[in-house]
Amino acid sequence: MKRKYVSIPEALEILSKKDSLSESEKDALQYIEGFSKIDEKVARKAVPEIKKLVELPDKVIIKLIDLKPTNKEEITTVVSSYGVIISEKDLNTLVDYFNSL
């Protein structure tokens, strides 16, 4: 089985469309409803857009989409938690991108 990272909005969409949910899925749905910051369609579109702008691992891109950071400090905190170092230019690019969502 191949794993794929999905954002919180994508997970919300997937669980919302299921006909019947297990107890753990119901709990997960209730939890992620409170944390989804952007629309699922915007989140799906954001992944390839960010990949074109900045070279980052998929899991870092997904986490950035989940958190929708608004400044350099927030972005730096997220990427550094994955051991990624990002240039000032890329930081500015990401700040501009997320503030435009």
Contacts in CASP RR format, 6 or more apart in sequence:
PFRMAT RR
TARGET T0000
AUTHOR 0000-0000-0000
METHOD contacts of the structure
MODEL  1
MKRKYVSIPEALEILSKKDSLSESEKDALQYIEGFSKIDEKVARKAVPEI
KKLVELPDKVIIKLIDLKPTNKEEITTVVSSYGVIISEKDLNTLVDYFNS
L
5 58 0 8 1.000
5 59 0 8 1.000
5 62 0 8 1.000
6 14 0 8 1.000
6 62 0 8 1.000
7 40 0 8 1.000
7 43 0 8 1.000
7 44 0 8 1.000
7 46 0 8 1.000
7 47 0 8 1.000
7 62 0 8 1.000
7 65 0 8 1.000
7 66 0 8 1.000
8 32 0 8 1.000
8 35 0 8 1.000
8 36 0 8 1.000
8 37 0 8 1.000
8 43 0 8 1.000
8 65 0 8 1.000
8 66 0 8 1.000
9 36 0 8 1.000
9 37 0 8 1.000
9 38 0 8 1.000
9 39 0 8 1.000
9 40 0 8 1.000
9 42 0 8 1.000
9 43 0 8 1.000
9 65 0 8 1.000
10 40 0 8 1.000
10 43 0 8 1.000
10 44 0 8 1.000
11 28 0 8 1.000
11 32 0 8 1.000
12 29 0 8 1.000
12 32 0 8 1.000
12 33 0 8 1.000
12 36 0 8 1.000
12 40 0 8 1.000
13 40 0 8 1.000
15 21 0 8 1.000
15 25 0 8 1.000
15 28 0 8 1.000
15 29 0 8 1.000
15 32 0 8 1.000
16 29 0 8 1.000
18 25 0 8 1.000
21 29 0 8 1.000
35 66 0 8 1.000
37 66 0 8 1.000
37 67 0 8 1.000
37 68 0 8 1.000
38 46 0 8 1.000
38 65 0 8 1.000
38 68 0 8 1.000
38 101 0 8 1.000
42 101 0 8 1.000
43 65 0 8 1.000
46 61 0 8 1.000
46 65 0 8 1.000
46 101 0 8 1.000
47 58 0 8 1.000
47 61 0 8 1.000
47 62 0 8 1.000
47 65 0 8 1.000
49 97 0 8 1.000
50 56 0 8 1.000
50 61 0 8 1.000
50 64 0 8 1.000
50 65 0 8 1.000
50 94 0 8 1.000
50 97 0 8 1.000
51 61 0 8 1.000
53 90 0 8 1.000
53 93 0 8 1.000
53 94 0 8 1.000
53 97 0 8 1.000
54 86 0 8 1.000
54 90 0 8 1.000
54 93 0 8 1.000
54 94 0 8 1.000
56 64 0 8 1.000
56 79 0 8 1.000
56 84 0 8 1.000
56 86 0 8 1.000
57 82 0 8 1.000
57 84 0 8 1.000
59 82 0 8 1.000
60 78 0 8 1.000
60 79 0 8 1.000
60 82 0 8 1.000
60 84 0 8 1.000
63 78 0 8 1.000
63 82 0 8 1.000
64 75 0 8 1.000
64 78 0 8 1.000
64 79 0 8 1.000
64 94 0 8 1.000
64 98 0 8 1.000
67 74 0 8 1.000
67 78 0 8 1.000
68 98 0 8 1.000
68 101 0 8 1.000
69 75 0 8 1.000
69 78 0 8 1.000
69 94 0 8 1.000
69 95 0 8 1.000
69 98 0 8 1.000
70 95 0 8 1.000
70 98 0 8 1.000
70 99 0 8 1.000
71 95 0 8 1.000
72 91 0 8 1.000
72 92 0 8 1.000
72 95 0 8 1.000
75 86 0 8 1.000
75 91 0 8 1.000
75 94 0 8 1.000
75 95 0 8 1.000
75 98 0 8 1.000
76 86 0 8 1.000
76 91 0 8 1.000
79 85 0 8 1.000
79 86 0 8 1.000
86 94 0 8 1.000
END
